Amino acid sequence: MPPKAKGSNSDSPETAVLIEQFKSLGLDQSKAAEAAKSPKAAAVLKDLIERHNLTSGSLDERKATLVAALAVQGVKLSDEQKDYVLGAILDDRLKRQDQVNAAAKYVETHPFPVDVKEFDAECGVGFSMTPEQLAVRIKEYVSSSAIAGWANLGAAIGGIKNIPDLRWANPLDVKNTVEQTFLEKFGPRETGKPKAKEPKKVDSSKPSPLPSGTSTPIPSTSKSVFESGFLGALHKPGENPQIHPSLRAAHLLATSGNVYTRFPPEPNGFLHIGHSKAIFVNFGYAAHHGGKCYLRYDDTNPEAEEAVYFESILESVRWLGYEPWKITYSSDYFDKLYELGVELTRRDKAYVCHCTGEEIKANRGGDKGEAGPRKACVHRTRPVSESLAELENMKNGKYKPGEAILRMKQDLEDGNPQMWDLIAYRVLEAPHHRTGDKWKIYPTYDFTHCLCDSFENISHSLCTVEFIASRQSYDWLCDALEVYKPRQSEYGRLNVEGTVMSKRKILRLVKDGYVKSWDDPRLYTLIALRRRGVPPGAIISFVSTLGVSTAASNIQTARFDQTVRQYLEGSAPRLLMVLRPLKVTIENLPEDYLLMVEKPLHPKVPEHGTSTIPFTRTIYIDADDFRLQDSPDYFRLAPGKTVGLFQAPNPITCTSYKTDPATGEVVELICRVEEGAKKPKAFIQWVAEHVPSGSPVRVDETRVFHRLFKSDNPLAAQPDYLADINPNSLEIIKGAMVEVGFWSLAKRSIAEATKESKARTEKAKRENPDEWKSAKEHDDTPAPSTEQLVGKECIRFQGLRVAYFAVDKEAKLACLDESAVRDPGRRDGDYVVLNRIVSLKEDAGKTA
């Protein structure tokens, strides 16, 4: 016999009437059916509705749910006790289910009349705590409890929940705030200090047991990445030598001896995953030491800069979890830089040169010295007064591009090409996005970078190893002008194999149609990874586990995917999903059978809550979970075989099947539900057909992304990297199905992301009011905003036994745009598009 369906049309007429009555209270179908399950609680709820005339539809869903909770808790309460708690719900004193539970317990154990003040205190009435206040209390607790690291996270959350004045704080807010506090105090989870263990003896003759695809060892996590290795060995503020002691004193006075770093991207393209390491190093190092980090746009080449790049860079930095202390531009200092260009010339350490590019290359000996020994430019010895006049002519627009440049007079005998009279200024006929047509000449990176570092009192100028040779010219220019000299230190860059990150190469991929745009999820730009659904915390986790050293990190995509997979394992809610649906009719259930099943959204993270889904006569399983030929090592569904259904009450057995006469393809299974059967060896996912509850959610497009290139080194392909393109890198599946809990998860995910974003943005506004003032005064200046952090990719979940997915930005979900939706569901015009973030296990990919 099939299990009895609670709250279904197959129950008594009285039950059906109860469900309709509970729906009139404000409950949706699933919650109304759930409320009707228990006869005693249903009787209490029915009594409350009728005695207080609660069927007028005046209650919102939240209050209706609380009244239903009171019915469960109030089975043993008198009418007077129930009525008092109900009044507290209706007048909005009780806002959460745990408050209703506490209220029911209070009135049961305390005589009437109620001591209102005591009742309110016991039930958290009027409890109010801002995110900032909660953060302060939690930081005080963490500091005073001598907590050692991430291993104590659970204990810390439990201890905080036992603090009387934090008892009524939202549990999810507490969890998130504790994790943020731990992140700030101990660094990313992977780099937190673990419990002390006996050191393992390592056999150096054996290779390290690393994840598949790893080419760089994972560093020890006994210390934060900012306390060990390359970063741990950096100088302390003020230890960088200066040409005059007074420069050091002035620097320390300006910075109060704190760490000052900067992230200085060129706004001529979108950031890629390699930049995430630079962001992590610069912002993370400053934050670890309680210092400051600038976001400084190196906007010295107006020919290649666009507003969209400025906006995207700030958005990516914030998306990764960092807030710039100040947002500056190299163009902020154009006047000051020009003054120093004049001063350098006046000191006879710069000169105006009219050589062509070919002549400069020949004077330097050619590409490989084939042009003979190096020799000075004929303009190098021109009088200072002449160079000053020519520099003024350059500034005033006398020369066209390539006709005149200002060159630094360095050391042509030095073996370092970065000392061979680098260009300081060149002529460009392009308006600047911030200064308009004011300037006809623009400073080069080699002239600008170190001086802007000096202006901003940078204590640690951190860059990648390709700039090692530039350190000498960096120091030379600061000393030549006798200004404060930051110290440049170089670390190895991050490269991900199996892809390309060159702006020029990606642009060709976009223009030639190999990918759709710069944010195509097959790319490794940050906007593409975000669109794919990769959480920013997973990227930071990935970077932090690589460590920071002078060696380059050449990582296969499989290792990156594994980090993302591990991050999502503990954070992504889980929904039932079938990618390629196969209809199943359960023959021993009646046509109108309905069982509402409540299931957790994550078995190990109760904070995610639950979803309620229907189980009916018609369900769908994944076509891959059935085959006609059985075998001893096959445990899923086949004719005559029994298999379990996740979260369903009983397993099913396939008794027969139907095929398409034209193709012979199996199109429907006939099964029976098995009551009292022993636990099956395997369980499969499913979704049920139930029109009233909107089940299942039909997915219009599921986009599965495979490797864009066939090999780990596309640049080695002949004739070029395009020959290595995988023609099957994008797979689009139509008609996948997801459980109906998708809608409430989508709405909640966006609401939580918006709340967090608003809190972060308000905090940034309070801590950096000058940045907001600057943004208001300059329309072209990006500023922190809530919208930068909230997108449809925030809606992430694991399709149980399928993969991890996120909603694509092209999806149309009307429920996200409505301020108040009692029963979220599909609306006219909706178009559901999902992106696969990563598979559940390493995917060999499809390259043919």
C-alpha positions in Angstrom: 0.0 0.0 0.0 1.3 3.5 -0.7 2.1 5.8 2.3 -0.8 7.9 3.4 -0.7 11.4 1.8 -0.9 14.1 4.4 -2.8 17.2 3.3 -3.7 15.9 -0.2 -6.9 15.8 -2.2 -7.1 12.1 -1.3 -7.6 12.9 2.4 -11.0 13.5 3.9 -13.1 16.4 2.7 -12.6 17.9 6.2 -8.8 18.1 5.6 -9.3 19.8 2.3 -11.5 22.3 3.9 -8.9 22.9 6.6 -6.2 23.5 4.0 -8.3 26.1 2.2 -9.1 27.8 5.6 -5.4 27.9 6.5 -4.6 29.3 3.0 -7.1 32.1 3.7 -5.1 32.9 6.8 -2.1 33.8 4.5 -0.3 30.5 4.3 0.8 29.1 0.9 -0.3 25.7 -0.3 2.6 23.8 1.1 2.6 25.4 4.6 -1.2 25.1 4.8 -0.9 21.4 4.0 1.9 21.1 6.6 -0.3 22.8 9.2 -3.0 20.2 8.6 -0.7 17.3 9.2 -1.1 17.2 13.0 -4.8 16.9 14.1 -4.2 18.6 17.5 -2.2 21.6 16.1 -4.7 21.9 13.2 -7.6 22.1 15.7 -5.8 24.9 17.6 -5.1 26.8 14.4 -8.7 26.4 13.2 -10.0 27.7 16.6 -7.7 30.7 16.5 -8.8 31.6 13.0 -12.4 31.4 13.8 -12.4 33.0 17.2 -10.4 36.0 16.0 -11.8 36.2 12.5 -8.4 35.8 10.9 -9.6 34.8 7.4 -9.9 38.3 6.0 -6.5 38.1 4.4 -5.2 40.9 6.5 -2.1 38.9 7.6 1.0 38.8 5.6 2.8 35.4 5.1 5.3 36.1 8.0 2.5 36.6 10.5 0.5 33.8 9.2 3.5 31.5 9.6 3.9 32.7 13.2 0.3 32.0 14.0 0.7 28.5 12.6 3.8 28.1 14.9 1.7 29.2 17.8 -0.8 26.5 17.1 1.9 23.9 17.3 3.3 25.3 20.6 -0.1 26.0 22.0 -1.7 22.6 22.1 -1.5 22.6 25.9 -2.2 26.3 26.4 -5.5 27.8 27.6 -7.4 30.1 25.4 -6.3 33.0 27.5 -2.6 32.1 27.1 -2.9 31.5 23.4 -4.8 34.8 22.9 -2.1 36.8 24.7 0.7 35.3 22.5 -1.5 35.8 19.4 -2.0 39.5 20.3 1.8 39.9 20.6 2.1 38.5 17.0 -0.6 40.7 15.6 0.8 43.9 17.2 4.2 42.9 15.8 6.0 42.5 19.1 6.9 38.9 18.1 8.6 38.8 14.7 10.3 35.4 14.7 9.4 31.8 15.3 11.9 31.4 18.2 10.2 34.4 19.9 6.8 32.6 19.5 8.3 29.5 21.1 9.7 31.5 24.0 6.4 33.3 24.4 4.4 30.0 24.6 6.8 28.7 27.1 6.6 31.9 29.2 2.8 32.0 29.4 2.6 28.3 30.2 5.0 28.7 33.2 3.9 32.2 34.5 0.5 33.1 36.1 -1.8 35.7 34.6 -1.9 38.7 34.5 1.3 38.8 32.4 4.2 41.0 33.5 4.6 42.8 30.2 8.1 44.0 30.9 9.3 40.6 32.0 7.5 38.9 29.0 9.1 41.3 26.6 12.6 40.7 28.0 12.1 36.9 27.9 10.9 36.9 24.4 13.2 39.4 22.8 10.5 42.0 22.2 12.0 45.2 20.9 15.4 43.7 20.5 17.4 45.9 18.1 21.0 45.7 17.2 22.6 47.2 14.1 25.2 45.2 12.1 27.9 47.6 13.4 26.9 47.0 17.0 26.8 43.2 16.5 30.2 43.4 14.9 31.6 45.3 17.9 30.2 42.8 20.4 31.4 39.8 18.5 34.9 41.3 18.1 35.0 42.0 21.8 34.0 38.4 22.5 36.6 36.9 20.1 39.4 39.1 21.5 38.5 38.4 25.2 38.1 34.7 24.7 41.7 34.1 23.4 40.4 32.2 20.4 43.3 30.8 18.4 42.0 30.4 14.9 39.4 29.0 12.5 39.4 25.7 14.3 37.4 27.4 17.1 34.7 28.8 14.8 31.9 26.5 16.0 32.7 27.1 19.6 32.8 30.8 19.1 29.3 30.9 17.5 27.9 28.7 20.2 29.5 30.9 22.9 28.1 34.1 21.4 24.6 32.6 21.2 24.7 32.1 24.9 25.5 35.7 25.6 22.2 37.1 27.1 22.1 40.3 25.1 22.9 38.4 21.9 20.3 35.6 22.3 17.9 37.3 20.0 20.3 38.3 17.3 19.6 36.8 13.9 21.5 33.4 13.8 22.6 33.9 10.2 23.8 37.5 11.0 25.8 36.1 13.9 27.3 33.4 11.8 28.3 35.8 9.0 29.7 38.4 11.4 31.7 35.8 13.3 33.2 34.5 10.0 34.0 38.1 8.9 35.7 38.7 12.3 37.7 35.6 11.9 38.6 36.5 8.3 39.9 39.9 9.5 41.7 38.5 12.5 43.2 35.2 11.2 43.1 35.6 7.4 41.2 33.3 5.0 40.0 30.0 6.5 42.7 28.0 4.8 45.4 30.2 6.3 44.0 30.3 9.8 46.1 28.8 12.5 45.2 25.2 13.1 45.4 23.2 16.4 48.9 22.3 17.2 50.0 18.9 15.9 53.1 16.8 15.9 55.1 17.9 12.9 55.0 15.4 10.1 58.3 14.0 8.8 58.4 14.5 5.1 60.2 12.1 2.8 61.9 14.4 0.4 62.4 11.6 -2.1 58.7 11.4 -2.6 56.5 13.9 -4.4 54.1 16.0 -2.4 50.5 14.6 -2.3 48.9 17.4 -4.2 45.5 17.8 -5.8 45.2 16.7 -9.5 46.6 19.3 -11.8 48.8 21.0 -9.1 52.1 22.4 -10.3 52.8 24.6 -7.2 53.0 23.2 -3.7 50.5 24.3 -1.1 52.3 26.3 1.6 52.2 25.5 5.3 49.1 26.9 7.0 50.6 27.2 10.4 51.0 30.9 9.8 49.0 33.5 7.8 50.4 33.9 4.3 51.1 37.5 5.4 53.3 36.4 8.2 55.5 33.9 6.4 57.5 33.5 3.2 57.9 36.4 0.9 55.4 38.7 2.6 56.6 37.8 6.1 60.2 38.9 5.2 59.2 42.3 3.9 60.7 45.4 5.6 58.8 47.3 8.3 57.5 50.8 7.4 60.4 53.3 7.5 63.1 50.7 7.0 63.3 51.5 3.3 66.5 53.7 2.8 66.3 57.3 1.8 68.7 59.7 0.2 68.0 62.1 3.1 66.9 61.1 6.6 64.3 63.9 6.6 62.4 62.1 3.9 62.0 59.0 6.1 60.9 61.2 9.1 58.3 63.0 6.9 57.0 59.7 5.6 56.6 58.1 9.1 54.8 61.3 10.3 52.4 61.2 7.4 51.6 57.5 7.8 52.0 57.2 11.6 54.3 54.2 10.8 51.5 52.2 9.2 51.6 50.0 6.1 50.5 51.8 2.9 50.0 49.8 -0.3 48.3 50.3 -3.6 46.7 48.3 -6.4 47.5 50.3 -9.6 45.7 48.7 -12.6 45.7 50.2 -16.1 42.1 51.0 -17.0 42.5 49.6 -20.6 40.8 46.3 -20.1 39.0 43.9 -17.7 40.8 42.3 -14.8 41.6 38.6 -15.0 42.3 35.9 -12.4 45.9 36.9 -12.3 44.9 40.3 -11.0 43.1 38.6 -8.1 46.5 37.7 -6.6 47.7 41.3 -6.9 44.4 42.5 -5.2 44.8 39.8 -2.5 48.5 40.7 -1.9 48.1 44.5 -1.8 44.8 44.8 0.0 45.3 41.8 2.2 48.8 42.8 3.3 47.7 46.3 4.3 44.6 44.9 6.1 46.7 42.3 8.0 48.9 45.0 9.4 46.1 47.5 10.1 47.2 49.8 7.2 45.7 51.4 4.1 45.5 50.4 0.5 44.8 52.7 -2.4 43.0 51.8 -5.6 45.0 53.9 -8.1 44.1 54.0 -11.7 47.2 54.3 -13.9 45.4 56.4 -16.5 48.3 57.8 -18.4 47.3 56.4 -21.8 44.0 58.0 -22.9 44.1 56.3 -26.3 43.3 52.9 -24.6 41.1 53.9 -21.6 37.3 53.6 -21.4 34.9 54.4 -18.6 33.6 50.8 -18.5 37.1 49.6 -17.4 37.2 52.1 -14.5 33.8 50.9 -13.3 34.6 47.3 -13.8 37.9 47.5 -11.9 36.3 49.0 -8.8 33.4 46.5 -9.0 35.8 43.6 -9.2 37.9 44.8 -6.2 34.8 45.2 -4.1 33.3 41.9 -5.3 36.4 40.2 -4.1 35.7 41.6 -0.6 38.0 44.7 -0.4 37.2 48.3 0.0 39.8 50.9 -1.2 40.9 53.3 1.4 41.1 56.0 -1.3 40.4 55.9 -5.0 43.0 57.9 -6.9 44.2 58.4 -10.4 47.7 59.1 -11.9 45.9 62.0 -13.6 45.3 63.5 -10.2 49.0 64.3 -10.2 49.5 65.5 -13.8 50.4 69.0 -12.8 52.8 67.8 -10.1 54.3 65.2 -12.4 54.9 67.8 -15.1 56.6 70.1 -12.5 58.9 67.3 -11.6 59.6 66.6 -15.3 60.7 70.2 -15.5 62.8 69.9 -12.4 64.4 66.7 -13.6 65.4 68.6 -16.8 66.6 71.6 -14.9 68.9 69.3 -12.9 70.3 68.0 -16.2 68.9 64.6 -15.6 66.4 64.7 -18.5 66.5 66.0 -22.1 64.2 66.4 -25.0 64.9 63.9 -27.8 63.7 63.9 -31.4 65.0 60.5 -32.4 62.7 58.0 -34.1 61.9 54.7 -32.5 64.2 52.9 -34.9 67.0 55.3 -34.1 66.6 54.8 -30.3 66.7 51.0 -30.8 69.8 51.3 -32.9 71.5 53.5 -30.4 70.8 50.8 -27.8 72.5 48.2 -29.9 69.4 46.7 -31.5 67.4 43.8 -30.2 70.4 41.5 -29.6 73.3 43.9 -29.9 73.5 43.4 -33.7 73.7 47.2 -34.2 77.0 47.5 -32.3 77.8 49.0 -29.0 75.4 51.4 -27.2 75.8 55.1 -27.9 74.3 58.3 -26.7 71.5 60.1 -28.5 72.7 63.2 -30.3 70.3 65.3 -28.2 71.7 64.0 -24.9 74.2 66.8 -24.5 71.9 69.7 -25.6 71.9 72.6 -23.2 69.4 72.4 -20.3 67.8 75.7 -21.3 67.1 74.2 -24.8 65.6 71.1 -23.3 63.4 73.2 -21.0 62.2 75.3 -23.9 61.5 72.2 -26.1 59.6 70.5 -23.2 57.4 73.6 -23.0 56.9 73.4 -26.8 55.8 69.7 -26.3 53.4 70.7 -23.7 51.9 73.5 -25.8 51.3 71.2 -28.8 54.1 72.2 -31.1 55.0 68.6 -31.9 53.0 65.6 -33.3 53.3 62.2 -31.8 56.7 60.7 -32.3 58.4 64.0 -33.1 59.6 64.7 -29.5 60.0 62.9 -26.2 61.4 63.7 -22.8 64.0 61.1 -21.8 65.6 60.5 -18.5 69.4 60.9 -18.5 70.4 57.7 -16.7 73.4 55.4 -17.2 74.0 54.0 -20.7 76.9 51.9 -19.4 74.7 50.0 -17.0 73.9 46.4 -18.0 70.2 47.0 -17.1 68.1 48.2 -20.1 65.9 50.0 -17.7 68.7 52.5 -17.2 69.1 53.3 -20.9 67.5 56.7 -20.9 63.9 55.7 -20.5 61.1 57.9 -21.9 59.4 60.2 -19.3 56.9 62.1 -21.5 55.5 61.6 -25.0 53.1 63.5 -27.2 49.6 62.0 -27.6 46.8 63.6 -29.6 44.0 62.2 -27.5 41.6 63.8 -25.0 41.8 62.4 -21.5 38.7 61.2 -19.8 39.3 63.4 -16.8 41.5 66.3 -18.0 39.9 66.7 -21.4 42.2 68.5 -23.9 44.3 70.2 -21.3 47.4 68.0 -22.0 49.1 67.3 -25.2 51.8 65.3 -23.5 51.4 62.4 -21.1 53.9 60.8 -18.6 54.9 57.2 -19.1 54.6 54.4 -16.6 58.3 54.4 -15.8 58.1 58.1 -14.9 54.7 58.1 -13.2 54.6 54.9 -11.1 57.3 55.5 -8.6 56.5 59.2 -8.2 52.8 58.5 -7.5 53.9 55.9 -5.0 56.1 58.6 -3.5 53.2 61.2 -3.4 51.0 58.7 -1.7 53.6 57.6 0.9 53.5 54.0 -0.2 55.5 51.9 2.3 55.4 48.7 0.2 55.3 48.9 -3.6 54.4 45.3 -4.3 54.5 44.1 -7.9 55.2 41.0 -10.0 58.7 39.8 -10.9 58.7 41.1 -14.5 59.3 44.5 -12.9 62.5 43.5 -11.1 64.6 45.3 -13.7 62.5 48.4 -13.2 63.4 48.6 -9.5 66.7 50.2 -10.4 65.1 53.0 -12.5 62.4 53.4 -9.9 65.0 54.1 -7.2 67.1 56.2 -9.5 64.2 58.6 -10.4 63.2 59.1 -6.7 66.8 59.9 -5.7 67.4 62.1 -8.7 64.5 64.3 -7.6 65.3 63.8 -3.9 61.7 62.7 -3.0 60.6 60.0 -0.6 61.5 56.6 -2.1 59.2 53.7 -1.5 60.6 50.2 -1.6 59.6 48.0 -4.5 59.4 44.2 -3.8 58.5 41.6 -6.4 56.5 38.4 -6.1 55.7 35.7 -8.7 52.6 36.2 -10.8 49.6 33.8 -11.0 49.1 32.0 -14.3 46.3 29.6 -15.0 47.1 27.0 -17.6 44.7 26.0 -20.3 43.5 29.6 -21.0 44.7 33.0 -22.3 44.6 36.2 -20.3 46.2 38.7 -22.7 43.8 41.5 -23.4 44.7 41.5 -27.1 44.1 37.7 -27.4 40.8 37.8 -25.6 39.7 40.8 -27.7 40.3 38.6 -30.8 38.3 35.8 -29.3 35.4 38.2 -28.7 35.6 39.9 -32.1 35.9 36.6 -34.0 32.9 35.1 -32.2 34.7 32.3 -30.3 33.2 33.6 -27.1 30.3 35.9 -26.7 31.8 38.7 -24.7 34.5 39.6 -22.1 32.3 38.0 -19.4 31.7 34.8 -21.3 32.0 32.2 -18.5 34.5 30.1 -20.4 37.1 32.9 -19.9 39.1 33.7 -16.8 38.4 37.4 -16.6 37.0 38.2 -13.1 33.7 39.4 -14.7 33.5 36.0 -16.5 34.2 34.0 -13.4 31.6 36.1 -11.5 29.0 35.5 -14.3 29.7 31.8 -14.2 28.8 31.9 -10.5 32.2 31.4 -8.9 31.9 32.9 -5.3 34.5 35.6 -4.6 35.5 33.9 -1.4 36.5 30.8 -3.4 38.9 32.9 -5.5 40.5 34.5 -2.4 40.7 31.0 -0.9 42.4 29.7 -4.1 44.9 32.6 -4.1 45.7 32.3 -0.4 46.5 28.6 -0.5 49.0 29.1 -3.3 51.2 31.2 -1.0 53.3 34.2 -2.2 56.9 33.8 -3.3 59.1 35.0 -6.1 58.3 31.9 -8.1 55.4 32.1 -10.6 52.4 30.0 -9.9 51.4 28.0 -13.0 48.2 26.3 -12.0 46.0 24.0 -14.0 42.3 24.8 -14.3 41.5 21.6 -12.5 43.1 22.8 -9.3 41.1 26.1 -9.4 37.9 24.1 -10.0 38.7 21.9 -7.0 39.0 24.9 -4.8 35.7 26.3 -6.0 34.1 22.9 -5.5 35.4 22.6 -1.9 34.2 26.1 -1.1 30.7 25.5 -2.5 30.4 22.1 -0.7 29.9 23.8 2.6 28.1 26.9 1.5 25.7 26.2 -1.4 22.1 25.1 -0.7 21.0 21.9 -2.4 18.0 21.5 -4.6 16.7 18.4 -6.3 17.3 18.7 -10.1 17.1 16.5 -13.1 19.2 17.6 -16.1 17.5 15.4 -18.8 14.1 14.5 -17.4 12.5 11.0 -17.9 8.8 10.7 -16.9 7.9 8.2 -14.2 4.3 7.2 -13.4 3.8 5.5 -10.0 1.0 3.1 -10.8 0.0 2.2 -7.2 -0.6 5.8 -6.3 -4.0 7.5 -7.0 -4.2 10.2 -9.7 -4.7 13.0 -7.1 -2.1 11.7 -4.6 -0.1 14.5 -2.9 2.5 14.3 -0.1 4.3 17.5 0.9 7.9 16.7 1.8 10.0 19.0 3.9 13.7 18.7 3.2 16.8 20.5 4.4 18.5 22.8 1.9 21.9 21.6 3.3 22.3 18.5 5.6 25.2 20.2 7.5 24.2 23.8 7.4 20.8 24.2 9.2 21.0 28.0 8.7 20.0 27.5 5.1 16.6 26.3 6.3 14.3 23.9 4.5 12.1 23.7 1.4 8.8 21.9 1.0 8.2 20.0 -2.2 5.4 17.8 -3.5 5.6 14.1 -4.1 2.9 12.9 -6.5 1.9 10.1 -8.9 4.0 11.7 -11.7 7.6 12.4 -11.1 10.7 12.9 -13.3 14.1 11.3 -12.8 17.3 11.9 -14.8 17.5 9.8 -17.9 21.0 8.8 -16.9 19.6 7.0 -13.8 17.8 4.4 -15.9 19.0 1.8 -18.3 17.4 -1.3 -19.9 20.3 -3.7 -19.2 20.9 -4.4 -15.6 24.3 -5.7 -14.2 25.6 -6.6 -10.7 27.7 -3.4 -10.4 24.7 -1.2 -11.4 22.6 0.1 -8.6 20.3 2.6 -10.2 17.0 2.0 -11.9 16.3 -0.8 -14.5 13.4 -3.0 -15.3 12.5 -5.0 -12.1 15.0 -3.1 -10.0 14.3 -1.0 -6.9 16.0 2.4 -6.1 15.6 5.0 -3.4 14.4 8.6 -4.0 16.2 11.3 -2.1 14.0 12.7 0.7 11.0 10.6 -0.5 9.3 8.3 2.0 9.7 5.0 0.0 11.7 3.5 -2.8 10.3 2.7 -6.2 10.5 -0.4 -8.4 10.4 -0.2 -12.2 7.7 -2.6 -13.5 7.6 -1.6 -17.2 8.4 1.2 -19.6 7.1 2.9 -22.8 9.1 3.8 -25.8 8.8 6.2 -28.7 7.6 4.1 -31.7 9.6 6.2 -34.1 13.0 6.1 -32.3 12.7 3.3 -29.8 13.8 5.7 -27.1 12.4 5.1 -23.6 10.0 8.0 -22.8 8.2 6.8 -19.7 8.7 4.4 -16.8 5.9 2.7 -15.0 6.9 2.1 -11.4 5.4 1.2 -8.1 6.1 2.6 -4.7 7.4 0.0 -2.1 6.1 0.3 1.4 8.3 -1.2 4.2 11.0 -2.2 1.8 14.5 -2.5 3.1 16.9 0.4 2.5 17.9 0.4 -1.1 21.6 0.4 -2.2 21.3 3.6 -4.2 19.3 6.8 -4.2 18.5 9.1 -7.1 17.2 12.6 -7.5 13.7 13.4 -8.7 11.1 16.2 -9.1 7.4 15.9 -9.1 4.7 17.1 -11.4 2.2 19.3 -9.4 0.7 22.3 -11.2 -0.9 24.0 -8.1 2.5 24.4 -6.4 4.3 25.2 -9.6 6.4 22.0 -9.5 8.7 21.4 -11.2 10.6 24.6 -12.2 11.4 24.1 -15.9 14.8 25.5 -16.9 14.8 27.1 -20.3 18.6 26.9 -20.7 21.2 25.1 -18.7 24.7 26.1 -19.9 27.5 23.7 -19.2 31.0 25.1 -19.9 33.9 23.0 -20.8 37.5 24.0 -21.4 37.8 26.7 -24.1 41.1 25.2 -25.2 42.2 21.6 -25.8 45.6 21.8 -24.2 47.3 23.4 -21.2 49.4 25.6 -23.4 47.2 27.2 -26.1 50.0 29.6 -27.0 52.2 26.7 -28.2 49.6 25.8 -30.9 50.4 26.3 -34.6 49.8 28.6 -36.3 48.4 30.3 -33.2 46.3 29.8 -30.2 43.1 29.8 -32.2 44.1 26.4 -33.5 43.7 25.0 -30.0 40.1 26.1 -29.6 37.8 23.4 -28.3 34.7 23.4 -30.7 32.6 21.8 -28.0 33.3 24.1 -25.1 29.7 25.2 -24.7 26.9 22.7 -24.1 23.3 24.0 -23.9 20.7 21.7 -22.4 17.0 22.6 -22.7 14.2 21.4 -20.4 16.1 20.6 -17.2 13.9 20.6 -14.1 14.5 21.9 -10.5 12.4 21.6 -7.4 10.0 24.4 -6.6 12.1 25.5 -3.7 14.2 27.3 -6.3 11.9 30.4 -6.3 12.1 31.1 -2.6 15.9 30.4 -2.6 16.3 32.9 -5.5 14.4 35.6 -3.7 16.1 35.0 -0.4 19.6 34.9 -2.0 19.1 38.3 -3.6 17.6 39.7 -0.5 20.6 38.5 1.6 23.1 39.8 -0.9 21.4 43.2 -1.0 21.4 43.4 2.7 25.1 42.6 3.0 25.9 44.9 0.2 24.0 47.8 1.7 25.8 47.3 5.0 29.2 47.1 3.3 28.5 50.2 1.2 27.2 52.2 4.2 30.4 51.2 6.1 32.6 52.3 3.2 30.6 55.6 3.0 31.2 56.3 6.7 34.9 55.3 6.7 35.7 57.1 3.4 33.4 60.1 3.2 35.9 61.9 1.0 35.5 59.2 -1.7 31.8 59.7 -1.8 32.2 63.5 -1.9 34.7 63.2 -4.8 32.3 60.9 -6.7 29.5 63.4 -6.4 31.7 66.2 -7.6 33.1 64.2 -10.6 30.6 62.3 -12.7 33.4 60.1 -14.1 34.6 58.9 -10.7 33.4 55.4 -9.8 32.2 55.1 -6.2 31.2 52.2 -4.0 27.5 51.2 -4.5 25.1 48.5 -3.5 24.5 47.5 -7.1 28.2 46.6 -7.6 27.9 43.6 -5.4 24.4 42.2 -6.2 23.7 40.2 -9.4 21.7 37.1 -10.3 24.9 35.1 -9.9 24.3 35.4 -6.2 21.7 32.7 -6.6 23.8 29.6 -6.3 22.9 26.0 -5.5 24.0 22.4 -5.9 21.7 20.4 -8.1 21.8 17.3 -6.0 24.1 14.7 -7.7 24.3 16.9 -10.8 26.6 20.0 -10.4 26.8 23.4 -8.9 24.8 26.1 -10.7 24.1 29.8 -10.7 21.5 32.0 -12.4 22.9 33.8 -15.5 22.5 37.5 -15.9 20.3 36.9 -19.0 17.7 35.1 -17.0 14.4 36.9 -16.4 12.9 36.2 -13.0 10.0 38.5 -12.2 9.9 37.5 -8.6 13.2 39.2 -8.0 11.8 42.6 -9.1 8.6 42.5 -7.0 8.9 44.1 -3.6 6.4 41.8 -2.0 5.5 38.4 -3.3 3.5 36.1 -1.0 4.1 33.0 -3.1 7.1 33.3 -5.3 6.8 31.3 -8.5 7.0 31.5 -12.3 5.5 34.6 -13.9 4.6 35.3 -17.5 7.8 36.3 -19.4 10.2 34.5 -17.1 13.2 32.8 -18.7 15.3 30.6 -16.5 19.0 30.4 -17.5 21.5 28.5 -15.3 25.2 28.3 -15.6 27.2 25.4 -14.4 29.8 26.8 -12.0 31.7 23.5 -11.6 31.0 19.8 -11.6 30.7 17.8 -8.5 34.0 16.0 -9.2 36.9 16.6 -11.5 35.6 16.8 -15.1 37.8 15.5 -17.9 36.1 17.9 -20.1 35.0 17.5 -23.7 37.6 18.4 -26.2 36.5 16.6 -29.3 
